[in-house]
Amino acid sequence: MLRRHFLLTPLAFAQDPPPIKVEVNLVNVPFTVRDATGRWITNLNADDFEVLEDGQPQKVSFFSRAADSPLCIGVVAVISGSQEEFL
């Protein structure tokens, strides 16, 4: 079993907070593939890819296309007076 350890440090703290250590067994890597003319290539399979971590091949445990996966999109808009110059 492949295990990953990531060190997460929240940036919102003024002082150095204690690090958060998380053990991860699966990493989701969303991506898109386009051809030389910019068209999306949608008929690829897991065998068409090689995933490397620090130069070492990694096993693809699960592969799905965007049409096979749920999609969640969130949009947040701040339209107060203080953001007027950015609108």
PDB file of N, CA, C and O in Angstrom:
ATOM      1  N   MET A   1       0.841  -1.173   0.000  1.00  0.00           N
ATOM      2  CA  MET A   1       0.000   0.000   0.000  1.00  0.00           C
ATOM      3  C   MET A   1       0.889   1.240   0.000  1.00  0.00           C
ATOM      4  O   MET A   1       1.840   1.332   0.776  1.00  0.00           O
ATOM      5  N   LEU A   2       0.574   2.188  -0.872  1.00  0.00           N
ATOM      6  CA  LEU A   2       1.326   3.422  -0.990  1.00  0.00           C
ATOM      7  C   LEU A   2       0.788   4.446   0.004  1.00  0.00           C
ATOM      8  O   LEU A   2      -0.410   4.728   0.012  1.00  0.00           O
ATOM      9  N   ARG A   3       1.650   4.999   0.832  1.00  0.00           N
ATOM     10  CA  ARG A   3       1.217   5.983   1.828  1.00  0.00           C
ATOM     11  C   ARG A   3       1.942   7.296   1.586  1.00  0.00           C
ATOM     12  O   ARG A   3       3.129   7.311   1.261  1.00  0.00           O
ATOM     13  N   ARG A   4       1.225   8.389   1.745  1.00  0.00           N
ATOM     14  CA  ARG A   4       1.792   9.724   1.577  1.00  0.00           C
ATOM     15  C   ARG A   4       1.671  10.471   2.902  1.00  0.00           C
ATOM     16  O   ARG A   4       0.692  10.301   3.629  1.00  0.00           O
ATOM     17  N   HIS A   5       2.634  11.268   3.204  1.00  0.00           N
ATOM     18  CA  HIS A   5       2.585  12.134   4.375  1.00  0.00           C
ATOM     19  C   HIS A   5       2.755  13.566   3.894  1.00  0.00           C
ATOM     20  O   HIS A   5       3.749  13.894   3.246  1.00  0.00           O
ATOM     21  N   PHE A   6       1.796  14.410   4.208  1.00  0.00           N
ATOM     22  CA  PHE A   6       1.845  15.805   3.825  1.00  0.00           C
ATOM     23  C   PHE A   6       1.893  16.656   5.082  1.00  0.00           C
ATOM     24  O   PHE A   6       1.263  16.325   6.086  1.00  0.00           O
ATOM     25  N   LEU A   7       2.621  17.725   5.031  1.00  0.00           N
ATOM     26  CA  LEU A   7       2.720  18.657   6.136  1.00  0.00           C
ATOM     27  C   LEU A   7       1.966  19.916   5.742  1.00  0.00           C
ATOM     28  O   LEU A   7       2.370  20.615   4.812  1.00  0.00           O
ATOM     29  N   LEU A   8       0.874  20.213   6.437  1.00  0.00           N
ATOM     30  CA  LEU A   8       0.049  21.371   6.141  1.00  0.00           C
ATOM     31  C   LEU A   8       0.234  22.407   7.226  1.00  0.00           C
ATOM     32  O   LEU A   8       0.133  22.103   8.415  1.00  0.00           O
ATOM     33  N   THR A   9       0.502  23.622   6.816  1.00  0.00           N
ATOM     34  CA  THR A   9       0.672  24.704   7.771  1.00  0.00           C
ATOM     35  C   THR A   9      -0.296  25.824   7.409  1.00  0.00           C
ATOM     36  O   THR A   9      -0.138  26.439   6.354  1.00  0.00           O
ATOM     37  N   PRO A  10      -1.280  26.108   8.233  1.00  0.00           N
ATOM     38  CA  PRO A  10      -2.220  27.187   7.940  1.00  0.00           C
ATOM     39  C   PRO A  10      -1.509  28.529   7.861  1.00  0.00           C
ATOM     40  O   PRO A  10      -0.687  28.851   8.719  1.00  0.00           O
ATOM     41  N   LEU A  11      -1.824  29.319   6.826  1.00  0.00           N
ATOM     42  CA  LEU A  11      -1.187  30.615   6.639  1.00  0.00           C
ATOM     43  C   LEU A  11      -1.910  31.733   7.388  1.00  0.00           C
ATOM     44  O   LEU A  11      -1.402  32.851   7.465  1.00  0.00           O
ATOM     45  N   ALA A  12      -3.074  31.448   7.932  1.00  0.00           N
ATOM     46  CA  ALA A  12      -3.883  32.486   8.556  1.00  0.00           C
ATOM     47  C   ALA A  12      -3.376  32.902   9.934  1.00  0.00           C
ATOM     48  O   ALA A  12      -3.842  33.907  10.471  1.00  0.00           O
ATOM     49  N   PHE A  13      -2.442  32.167  10.520  1.00  0.00           N
ATOM     50  CA  PHE A  13      -1.957  32.468  11.851  1.00  0.00           C
ATOM     51  C   PHE A  13      -0.765  33.419  11.792  1.00  0.00           C
ATOM     52  O   PHE A  13       0.111  33.265  10.941  1.00  0.00           O
ATOM     53  N   ALA A  14      -0.730  34.399  12.690  1.00  0.00           N
ATOM     54  CA  ALA A  14       0.388  35.333  12.743  1.00  0.00           C
ATOM     55  C   ALA A  14       1.618  34.651  13.332  1.00  0.00           C
ATOM     56  O   ALA A  14       2.737  34.917  12.893  1.00  0.00           O
ATOM     57  N   GLN A  15       1.430  33.781  14.310  1.00  0.00           N
ATOM     58  CA  GLN A  15       2.534  33.053  14.912  1.00  0.00           C
ATOM     59  C   GLN A  15       2.665  31.697  14.232  1.00  0.00           C
ATOM     60  O   GLN A  15       1.763  31.263  13.515  1.00  0.00           O
ATOM     61  N   ASP A  16       3.778  31.042  14.457  1.00  0.00           N
ATOM     62  CA  ASP A  16       3.960  29.718  13.884  1.00  0.00           C
ATOM     63  C   ASP A  16       3.092  28.714  14.628  1.00  0.00           C
ATOM     64  O   ASP A  16       3.369  28.391  15.783  1.00  0.00           O
ATOM     65  N   PRO A  17       2.041  28.217  13.974  1.00  0.00           N
ATOM     66  CA  PRO A  17       1.181  27.227  14.623  1.00  0.00           C
ATOM     67  C   PRO A  17       1.847  25.857  14.568  1.00  0.00           C
ATOM     68  O   PRO A  17       2.784  25.657  13.794  1.00  0.00           O
ATOM     69  N   PRO A  18       1.386  24.929  15.361  1.00  0.00           N
ATOM     70  CA  PRO A  18       1.923  23.577  15.244  1.00  0.00           C
ATOM     71  C   PRO A  18       1.506  22.999  13.886  1.00  0.00           C
ATOM     72  O   PRO A  18       0.376  23.217  13.450  1.00  0.00           O
ATOM     73  N   PRO A  19       2.389  22.275  13.220  1.00  0.00           N
ATOM     74  CA  PRO A  19       2.029  21.707  11.910  1.00  0.00           C
ATOM     75  C   PRO A  19       0.960  20.636  12.046  1.00  0.00           C
ATOM     76  O   PRO A  19       0.824  19.996  13.089  1.00  0.00           O
ATOM     77  N   ILE A  20       0.213  20.455  10.980  1.00  0.00           N
ATOM     78  CA  ILE A  20      -0.807  19.410  10.917  1.00  0.00           C
ATOM     79  C   ILE A  20      -0.232  18.290  10.063  1.00  0.00           C
ATOM     80  O   ILE A  20       0.140  18.521   8.912  1.00  0.00           O
ATOM     81  N   LYS A  21      -0.155  17.094  10.602  1.00  0.00           N
ATOM     82  CA  LYS A  21       0.373  15.963   9.870  1.00  0.00           C
ATOM     83  C   LYS A  21      -0.781  15.067   9.450  1.00  0.00           C
ATOM     84  O   LYS A  21      -1.598  14.668  10.279  1.00  0.00           O
ATOM     85  N   VAL A  22      -0.848  14.750   8.149  1.00  0.00           N
ATOM     86  CA  VAL A  22      -1.952  13.978   7.596  1.00  0.00           C
ATOM     87  C   VAL A  22      -1.387  12.796   6.820  1.00  0.00           C
ATOM     88  O   VAL A  22      -0.470  12.959   6.015  1.00  0.00           O
ATOM     89  N   GLU A  23      -1.930  11.616   7.059  1.00  0.00           N
ATOM     90  CA  GLU A  23      -1.550  10.440   6.280  1.00  0.00           C
ATOM     91  C   GLU A  23      -2.564  10.263   5.158  1.00  0.00           C
ATOM     92  O   GLU A  23      -3.771  10.229   5.402  1.00  0.00           O
ATOM     93  N   VAL A  24      -2.070  10.151   3.926  1.00  0.00           N
ATOM     94  CA  VAL A  24      -2.931  10.069   2.751  1.00  0.00           C
ATOM     95  C   VAL A  24      -2.636   8.782   2.000  1.00  0.00           C
ATOM     96  O   VAL A  24      -1.478   8.476   1.716  1.00  0.00           O
ATOM     97  N   ASN A  25      -3.672   8.032   1.678  1.00  0.00           N
ATOM     98  CA  ASN A  25      -3.510   6.791   0.930  1.00  0.00           C
ATOM     99  C   ASN A  25      -3.882   6.919  -0.534  1.00  0.00           C
ATOM    100  O   ASN A  25      -3.506   6.073  -1.346  1.00  0.00           O
ATOM    101  N   LEU A  26      -4.617   7.967  -0.883  1.00  0.00           N
ATOM    102  CA  LEU A  26      -5.062   8.158  -2.253  1.00  0.00           C
ATOM    103  C   LEU A  26      -5.066   9.644  -2.557  1.00  0.00           C
ATOM    104  O   LEU A  26      -5.586  10.440  -1.775  1.00  0.00           O
ATOM    105  N   VAL A  27      -4.490  10.022  -3.689  1.00  0.00           N
ATOM    106  CA  VAL A  27      -4.445  11.422  -4.101  1.00  0.00           C
ATOM    107  C   VAL A  27      -5.219  11.569  -5.397  1.00  0.00           C
ATOM    108  O   VAL A  27      -4.958  10.851  -6.363  1.00  0.00           O
ATOM    109  N   ASN A  28      -6.170  12.493  -5.426  1.00  0.00           N
ATOM    110  CA  ASN A  28      -6.958  12.767  -6.615  1.00  0.00           C
ATOM    111  C   ASN A  28      -6.185  13.760  -7.484  1.00  0.00           C
ATOM    112  O   ASN A  28      -5.788  14.823  -7.007  1.00  0.00           O
ATOM    113  N   VAL A  29      -5.971  13.416  -8.764  1.00  0.00           N
ATOM    114  CA  VAL A  29      -5.213  14.284  -9.672  1.00  0.00           C
ATOM    115  C   VAL A  29      -6.089  14.586 -10.889  1.00  0.00           C
ATOM    116  O   VAL A  29      -6.020  13.867 -11.886  1.00  0.00           O
ATOM    117  N   PRO A  30      -6.908  15.634 -10.823  1.00  0.00           N
ATOM    118  CA  PRO A  30      -7.718  15.989 -11.991  1.00  0.00           C
ATOM    119  C   PRO A  30      -6.838  16.641 -13.061  1.00  0.00           C
ATOM    120  O   PRO A  30      -5.903  17.373 -12.737  1.00  0.00           O
ATOM    121  N   PHE A  31      -7.134  16.378 -14.315  1.00  0.00           N
ATOM    122  CA  PHE A  31      -6.364  16.960 -15.413  1.00  0.00           C
ATOM    123  C   PHE A  31      -7.188  16.917 -16.693  1.00  0.00           C
ATOM    124  O   PHE A  31      -8.190  16.207 -16.777  1.00  0.00           O
ATOM    125  N   THR A  32      -6.758  17.678 -17.676  1.00  0.00           N
ATOM    126  CA  THR A  32      -7.343  17.637 -19.010  1.00  0.00           C
ATOM    127  C   THR A  32      -6.223  17.444 -20.013  1.00  0.00           C
ATOM    128  O   THR A  32      -5.075  17.806 -19.756  1.00  0.00           O
ATOM    129  N   VAL A  33      -6.565  16.869 -21.160  1.00  0.00           N
ATOM    130  CA  VAL A  33      -5.592  16.640 -22.228  1.00  0.00           C
ATOM    131  C   VAL A  33      -6.154  17.254 -23.501  1.00  0.00           C
ATOM    132  O   VAL A  33      -7.314  17.038 -23.851  1.00  0.00           O
ATOM    133  N   ARG A  34      -5.307  18.030 -24.195  1.00  0.00           N
ATOM    134  CA  ARG A  34      -5.694  18.634 -25.465  1.00  0.00           C
ATOM    135  C   ARG A  34      -4.681  18.241 -26.534  1.00  0.00           C
ATOM    136  O   ARG A  34      -3.512  17.983 -26.246  1.00  0.00           O
ATOM    137  N   ASP A  35      -5.157  18.204 -27.767  1.00  0.00           N
ATOM    138  CA  ASP A  35      -4.241  17.915 -28.861  1.00  0.00           C
ATOM    139  C   ASP A  35      -3.549  19.201 -29.310  1.00  0.00           C
ATOM    140  O   ASP A  35      -3.753  20.256 -28.709  1.00  0.00           O
ATOM    141  N   ALA A  36      -2.740  19.121 -30.352  1.00  0.00           N
ATOM    142  CA  ALA A  36      -1.959  20.274 -30.814  1.00  0.00           C
ATOM    143  C   ALA A  36      -2.828  21.434 -31.296  1.00  0.00           C
ATOM    144  O   ALA A  36      -2.367  22.575 -31.334  1.00  0.00           O
ATOM    145  N   THR A  37      -4.080  21.156 -31.664  1.00  0.00           N
ATOM    146  CA  THR A  37      -4.974  22.227 -32.118  1.00  0.00           C
ATOM    147  C   THR A  37      -5.860  22.762 -31.008  1.00  0.00           C
ATOM    148  O   THR A  37      -6.676  23.653 -31.241  1.00  0.00           O
ATOM    149  N   GLY A  38      -5.707  22.220 -29.784  1.00  0.00           N
ATOM    150  CA  GLY A  38      -6.478  22.709 -28.642  1.00  0.00           C
ATOM    151  C   GLY A  38      -7.762  21.955 -28.363  1.00  0.00           C
ATOM    152  O   GLY A  38      -8.474  22.285 -27.415  1.00  0.00           O
ATOM    153  N   ARG A  39      -8.075  20.943 -29.170  1.00  0.00           N
ATOM    154  CA  ARG A  39      -9.291  20.149 -28.913  1.00  0.00           C
ATOM    155  C   ARG A  39      -9.050  19.183 -27.767  1.00  0.00           C
ATOM    156  O   ARG A  39      -7.960  18.629 -27.627  1.00  0.00           O
ATOM    157  N   TRP A  40     -10.083  18.984 -26.941  1.00  0.00           N
ATOM    158  CA  TRP A  40      -9.987  18.049 -25.823  1.00  0.00           C
ATOM    159  C   TRP A  40      -9.910  16.624 -26.347  1.00  0.00           C
ATOM    160  O   TRP A  40     -10.607  16.264 -27.295  1.00  0.00           O
ATOM    161  N   ILE A  41      -9.068  15.823 -25.731  1.00  0.00           N
ATOM    162  CA  ILE A  41      -8.985  14.396 -26.039  1.00  0.00           C
ATOM    163  C   ILE A  41      -9.731  13.679 -24.920  1.00  0.00           C
ATOM    164  O   ILE A  41      -9.358  13.775 -23.751  1.00  0.00           O
ATOM    165  N   THR A  42     -10.791  12.957 -25.292  1.00  0.00           N
ATOM    166  CA  THR A  42     -11.678  12.380 -24.272  1.00  0.00           C
ATOM    167  C   THR A  42     -11.692  10.862 -24.255  1.00  0.00           C
ATOM    168  O   THR A  42     -12.411  10.270 -23.451  1.00  0.00           O
ATOM    169  N   ASN A  43     -10.915  10.209 -25.122  1.00  0.00           N
ATOM    170  CA  ASN A  43     -11.006   8.747 -25.211  1.00  0.00           C
ATOM    171  C   ASN A  43      -9.781   8.042 -24.638  1.00  0.00           C
ATOM    172  O   ASN A  43      -9.457   6.936 -25.072  1.00  0.00           O
ATOM    173  N   LEU A  44      -9.095   8.651 -23.679  1.00  0.00           N
ATOM    174  CA  LEU A  44      -7.914   8.036 -23.085  1.00  0.00           C
ATOM    175  C   LEU A  44      -8.301   7.148 -21.907  1.00  0.00           C
ATOM    176  O   LEU A  44      -9.344   7.339 -21.281  1.00  0.00           O
ATOM    177  N   ASN A  45      -7.441   6.175 -21.621  1.00  0.00           N
ATOM    178  CA  ASN A  45      -7.644   5.246 -20.504  1.00  0.00           C
ATOM    179  C   ASN A  45      -6.452   5.323 -19.557  1.00  0.00           C
ATOM    180  O   ASN A  45      -5.457   5.977 -19.871  1.00  0.00           O
ATOM    181  N   ALA A  46      -6.538   4.669 -18.413  1.00  0.00           N
ATOM    182  CA  ALA A  46      -5.459   4.689 -17.421  1.00  0.00           C
ATOM    183  C   ALA A  46      -4.146   4.187 -18.011  1.00  0.00           C
ATOM    184  O   ALA A  46      -3.077   4.646 -17.609  1.00  0.00           O
ATOM    185  N   ASP A  47      -4.208   3.253 -18.958  1.00  0.00           N
ATOM    186  CA  ASP A  47      -2.994   2.719 -19.574  1.00  0.00           C
ATOM    187  C   ASP A  47      -2.275   3.742 -20.449  1.00  0.00           C
ATOM    188  O   ASP A  47      -1.122   3.529 -20.824  1.00  0.00           O
ATOM    189  N   ASP A  48      -2.938   4.845 -20.778  1.00  0.00           N
ATOM    190  CA  ASP A  48      -2.346   5.883 -21.615  1.00  0.00           C
ATOM    191  C   ASP A  48      -1.509   6.871 -20.809  1.00  0.00           C
ATOM    192  O   ASP A  48      -0.933   7.793 -21.386  1.00  0.00           O
ATOM    193  N   PHE A  49      -1.429   6.702 -19.487  1.00  0.00           N
ATOM    194  CA  PHE A  49      -0.751   7.656 -18.616  1.00  0.00           C
ATOM    195  C   PHE A  49       0.318   6.998 -17.779  1.00  0.00           C
ATOM    196  O   PHE A  49       0.262   5.805 -17.482  1.00  0.00           O
ATOM    197  N   GLU A  50       1.296   7.804 -17.405  1.00  0.00           N
ATOM    198  CA  GLU A  50       2.293   7.387 -16.425  1.00  0.00           C
ATOM    199  C   GLU A  50       2.314   8.464 -15.346  1.00  0.00           C
ATOM    200  O   GLU A  50       2.496   9.643 -15.649  1.00  0.00           O
ATOM    201  N   VAL A  51       2.133   8.073 -14.112  1.00  0.00           N
ATOM    202  CA  VAL A  51       2.158   9.008 -12.981  1.00  0.00           C
ATOM    203  C   VAL A  51       3.473   8.792 -12.245  1.00  0.00           C
ATOM    204  O   VAL A  51       3.799   7.676 -11.840  1.00  0.00           O
ATOM    205  N   LEU A  52       4.226   9.888 -12.076  1.00  0.00           N
ATOM    206  CA  LEU A  52       5.519   9.826 -11.398  1.00  0.00           C
ATOM    207  C   LEU A  52       5.498  10.692 -10.153  1.00  0.00           C
ATOM    208  O   LEU A  52       4.893  11.764 -10.141  1.00  0.00           O
ATOM    209  N   GLU A  53       6.149  10.230  -9.125  1.00  0.00           N
ATOM    210  CA  GLU A  53       6.377  11.030  -7.919  1.00  0.00           C
ATOM    211  C   GLU A  53       7.870  10.991  -7.641  1.00  0.00           C
ATOM    212  O   GLU A  53       8.436   9.924  -7.402  1.00  0.00           O
ATOM    213  N   ASP A  54       8.501  12.146  -7.672  1.00  0.00           N
ATOM    214  CA  ASP A  54       9.952  12.228  -7.510  1.00  0.00           C
ATOM    215  C   ASP A  54      10.657  11.276  -8.468  1.00  0.00           C
ATOM    216  O   ASP A  54      11.644  10.637  -8.103  1.00  0.00           O
ATOM    217  N   GLY A  55      10.147  11.183  -9.700  1.00  0.00           N
ATOM    218  CA  GLY A  55      10.754  10.346 -10.724  1.00  0.00           C
ATOM    219  C   GLY A  55      10.408   8.872 -10.643  1.00  0.00           C
ATOM    220  O   GLY A  55      10.840   8.090 -11.491  1.00  0.00           O
ATOM    221  N   GLN A  56       9.635   8.479  -9.637  1.00  0.00           N
ATOM    222  CA  GLN A  56       9.291   7.070  -9.447  1.00  0.00           C
ATOM    223  C   GLN A  56       7.862   6.808  -9.933  1.00  0.00           C
ATOM    224  O   GLN A  56       6.941   7.537  -9.564  1.00  0.00           O
ATOM    225  N   PRO A  57       7.673   5.772 -10.758  1.00  0.00           N
ATOM    226  CA  PRO A  57       6.313   5.449 -11.223  1.00  0.00           C
ATOM    227  C   PRO A  57       5.390   5.103 -10.056  1.00  0.00           C
ATOM    228  O   PRO A  57       5.795   4.448  -9.095  1.00  0.00           O
ATOM    229  N   GLN A  58       4.149   5.554 -10.163  1.00  0.00           N
ATOM    230  CA  GLN A  58       3.141   5.287  -9.140  1.00  0.00           C
ATOM    231  C   GLN A  58       1.973   4.541  -9.770  1.00  0.00           C
ATOM    232  O   GLN A  58       1.671   4.729 -10.949  1.00  0.00           O
ATOM    233  N   LYS A  59       1.328   3.707  -8.992  1.00  0.00           N
ATOM    234  CA  LYS A  59       0.180   2.939  -9.457  1.00  0.00           C
ATOM    235  C   LYS A  59      -1.050   3.838  -9.551  1.00  0.00           C
ATOM    236  O   LYS A  59      -1.320   4.621  -8.640  1.00  0.00           O
ATOM    237  N   VAL A  60      -1.791   3.726 -10.646  1.00  0.00           N
ATOM    238  CA  VAL A  60      -3.077   4.412 -10.787  1.00  0.00           C
ATOM    239  C   VAL A  60      -4.134   3.459 -10.246  1.00  0.00           C
ATOM    240  O   VAL A  60      -4.457   2.455 -10.881  1.00  0.00           O
ATOM    241  N   SER A  61      -4.677   3.781  -9.058  1.00  0.00           N
ATOM    242  CA  SER A  61      -5.642   2.896  -8.400  1.00  0.00           C
ATOM    243  C   SER A  61      -7.045   3.036  -8.973  1.00  0.00           C
ATOM    244  O   SER A  61      -7.810   2.072  -8.993  1.00  0.00           O
ATOM    245  N   PHE A  62      -7.381   4.226  -9.434  1.00  0.00           N
ATOM    246  CA  PHE A  62      -8.725   4.496  -9.927  1.00  0.00           C
ATOM    247  C   PHE A  62      -8.616   5.529 -11.030  1.00  0.00           C
ATOM    248  O   PHE A  62      -7.857   6.490 -10.905  1.00  0.00           O
ATOM    249  N   PHE A  63      -9.358   5.347 -12.103  1.00  0.00           N
ATOM    250  CA  PHE A  63      -9.330   6.276 -13.230  1.00  0.00           C
ATOM    251  C   PHE A  63     -10.750   6.478 -13.718  1.00  0.00           C
ATOM    252  O   PHE A  63     -11.484   5.510 -13.914  1.00  0.00           O
ATOM    253  N   SER A  64     -11.142   7.716 -13.914  1.00  0.00           N
ATOM    254  CA  SER A  64     -12.461   7.999 -14.488  1.00  0.00           C
ATOM    255  C   SER A  64     -12.379   9.267 -15.310  1.00  0.00           C
ATOM    256  O   SER A  64     -11.523  10.123 -15.089  1.00  0.00           O
ATOM    257  N   ARG A  65     -13.278   9.366 -16.251  1.00  0.00           N
ATOM    258  CA  ARG A  65     -13.370  10.576 -17.083  1.00  0.00           C
ATOM    259  C   ARG A  65     -14.331  11.557 -16.416  1.00  0.00           C
ATOM    260  O   ARG A  65     -15.164  11.167 -15.598  1.00  0.00           O
ATOM    261  N   ALA A  66     -14.206  12.818 -16.769  1.00  0.00           N
ATOM    262  CA  ALA A  66     -15.049  13.856 -16.169  1.00  0.00           C
ATOM    263  C   ALA A  66     -16.531  13.547 -16.360  1.00  0.00           C
ATOM    264  O   ALA A  66     -17.340  13.857 -15.486  1.00  0.00           O
ATOM    265  N   ALA A  67     -16.892  12.951 -17.473  1.00  0.00           N
ATOM    266  CA  ALA A  67     -18.293  12.611 -17.703  1.00  0.00           C
ATOM    267  C   ALA A  67     -18.759  11.534 -16.737  1.00  0.00           C
ATOM    268  O   ALA A  67     -19.956  11.390 -16.491  1.00  0.00           O
ATOM    269  N   ASP A  68     -17.799  10.767 -16.183  1.00  0.00           N
ATOM    270  CA  ASP A  68     -18.129   9.694 -15.253  1.00  0.00           C
ATOM    271  C   ASP A  68     -18.111  10.157 -13.798  1.00  0.00           C
ATOM    272  O   ASP A  68     -18.519   9.407 -12.910  1.00  0.00           O
ATOM    273  N   SER A  69     -17.645  11.383 -13.540  1.00  0.00           N
ATOM    274  CA  SER A  69     -17.467  11.875 -12.183  1.00  0.00           C
ATOM    275  C   SER A  69     -18.448  12.997 -11.888  1.00  0.00           C
ATOM    276  O   SER A  69     -18.815  13.750 -12.790  1.00  0.00           O
ATOM    277  N   PRO A  70     -18.876  13.119 -10.641  1.00  0.00           N
ATOM    278  CA  PRO A  70     -19.746  14.244 -10.290  1.00  0.00           C
ATOM    279  C   PRO A  70     -18.973  15.555 -10.373  1.00  0.00           C
ATOM    280  O   PRO A  70     -17.761  15.584 -10.164  1.00  0.00           O
ATOM    281  N   LEU A  71     -19.669  16.616 -10.674  1.00  0.00           N
ATOM    282  CA  LEU A  71     -19.057  17.935 -10.790  1.00  0.00           C
ATOM    283  C   LEU A  71     -19.721  18.878  -9.807  1.00  0.00           C
ATOM    284  O   LEU A  71     -20.946  19.000  -9.786  1.00  0.00           O
ATOM    285  N   CYS A  72     -18.923  19.542  -8.999  1.00  0.00           N
ATOM    286  CA  CYS A  72     -19.428  20.538  -8.057  1.00  0.00           C
ATOM    287  C   CYS A  72     -18.695  21.845  -8.321  1.00  0.00           C
ATOM    288  O   CYS A  72     -17.464  21.879  -8.327  1.00  0.00           O
ATOM    289  N   ILE A  73     -19.427  22.895  -8.533  1.00  0.00           N
ATOM    290  CA  ILE A  73     -18.832  24.205  -8.780  1.00  0.00           C
ATOM    291  C   ILE A  73     -19.424  25.189  -7.782  1.00  0.00           C
ATOM    292  O   ILE A  73     -20.640  25.251  -7.598  1.00  0.00           O
ATOM    293  N   GLY A  74     -18.559  25.949  -7.147  1.00  0.00           N
ATOM    294  CA  GLY A  74     -19.011  26.985  -6.230  1.00  0.00           C
ATOM    295  C   GLY A  74     -18.498  28.334  -6.698  1.00  0.00           C
ATOM    296  O   GLY A  74     -17.347  28.448  -7.118  1.00  0.00           O
ATOM    297  N   VAL A  75     -19.329  29.344  -6.630  1.00  0.00           N
ATOM    298  CA  VAL A  75     -18.949  30.688  -7.030  1.00  0.00           C
ATOM    299  C   VAL A  75     -19.241  31.624  -5.866  1.00  0.00           C
ATOM    300  O   VAL A  75     -20.352  31.651  -5.338  1.00  0.00           O
ATOM    301  N   VAL A  76     -18.237  32.383  -5.478  1.00  0.00           N
ATOM    302  CA  VAL A  76     -18.403  33.373  -4.423  1.00  0.00           C
ATOM    303  C   VAL A  76     -18.073  34.733  -5.014  1.00  0.00           C
ATOM    304  O   VAL A  76     -17.014  34.906  -5.616  1.00  0.00           O
ATOM    305  N   ALA A  77     -18.957  35.686  -4.850  1.00  0.00           N
ATOM    306  CA  ALA A  77     -18.728  37.035  -5.378  1.00  0.00           C
ATOM    307  C   ALA A  77     -18.942  38.052  -4.258  1.00  0.00           C
ATOM    308  O   ALA A  77     -19.983  38.071  -3.602  1.00  0.00           O
ATOM    309  N   VAL A  78     -17.943  38.884  -4.061  1.00  0.00           N
ATOM    310  CA  VAL A  78     -18.053  39.978  -3.094  1.00  0.00           C
ATOM    311  C   VAL A  78     -18.285  41.240  -3.910  1.00  0.00           C
ATOM    312  O   VAL A  78     -17.420  41.651  -4.684  1.00  0.00           O
ATOM    313  N   ILE A  79     -19.441  41.852  -3.741  1.00  0.00           N
ATOM    314  CA  ILE A  79     -19.770  43.026  -4.543  1.00  0.00           C
ATOM    315  C   ILE A  79     -20.027  44.251  -3.672  1.00  0.00           C
ATOM    316  O   ILE A  79     -20.799  45.139  -4.034  1.00  0.00           O
ATOM    317  N   SER A  80     -19.361  44.281  -2.513  1.00  0.00           N
ATOM    318  CA  SER A  80     -19.533  45.428  -1.616  1.00  0.00           C
ATOM    319  C   SER A  80     -18.755  46.620  -2.168  1.00  0.00           C
ATOM    320  O   SER A  80     -17.959  46.468  -3.094  1.00  0.00           O
ATOM    321  N   GLY A  81     -18.976  47.768  -1.617  1.00  0.00           N
ATOM    322  CA  GLY A  81     -18.317  48.985  -2.062  1.00  0.00           C
ATOM    323  C   GLY A  81     -16.802  48.922  -1.997  1.00  0.00           C
ATOM    324  O   GLY A  81     -16.122  49.544  -2.812  1.00  0.00           O
ATOM    325  N   SER A  82     -16.262  48.177  -1.036  1.00  0.00           N
ATOM    326  CA  SER A  82     -14.815  48.084  -0.892  1.00  0.00           C
ATOM    327  C   SER A  82     -14.159  47.332  -2.055  1.00  0.00           C
ATOM    328  O   SER A  82     -12.945  47.422  -2.240  1.00  0.00           O
ATOM    329  N   GLN A  83     -14.948  46.597  -2.835  1.00  0.00           N
ATOM    330  CA  GLN A  83     -14.417  45.825  -3.974  1.00  0.00           C
ATOM    331  C   GLN A  83     -14.692  46.496  -5.309  1.00  0.00           C
ATOM    332  O   GLN A  83     -14.460  45.901  -6.362  1.00  0.00           O
ATOM    333  N   GLU A  84     -15.181  47.724  -5.277  1.00  0.00           N
ATOM    334  CA  GLU A  84     -15.603  48.404  -6.512  1.00  0.00           C
ATOM    335  C   GLU A  84     -14.481  48.493  -7.547  1.00  0.00           C
ATOM    336  O   GLU A  84     -14.734  48.317  -8.739  1.00  0.00           O
ATOM    337  N   GLU A  85     -13.250  48.762  -7.116  1.00  0.00           N
ATOM    338  CA  GLU A  85     -12.171  48.897  -8.085  1.00  0.00           C
ATOM    339  C   GLU A  85     -11.821  47.574  -8.775  1.00  0.00           C
ATOM    340  O   GLU A  85     -11.196  47.581  -9.836  1.00  0.00           O
ATOM    341  N   PHE A  86     -12.213  46.452  -8.190  1.00  0.00           N
ATOM    342  CA  PHE A  86     -11.918  45.149  -8.787  1.00  0.00           C
ATOM    343  C   PHE A  86     -13.017  44.638  -9.711  1.00  0.00           C
ATOM    344  O   PHE A  86     -12.802  43.677 -10.450  1.00  0.00           O
ATOM    345  N   LEU A  87     -14.189  45.266  -9.681  1.00  0.00           N
ATOM    346  CA  LEU A  87     -15.313  44.785 -10.488  1.00  0.00           C
ATOM    347  C   LEU A  87     -15.249  45.319 -11.903  1.00  0.00           C
ATOM    348  O   LEU A  87     -16.119  45.013 -12.719  1.00  0.00           O
TER     349      LEU A  87
END
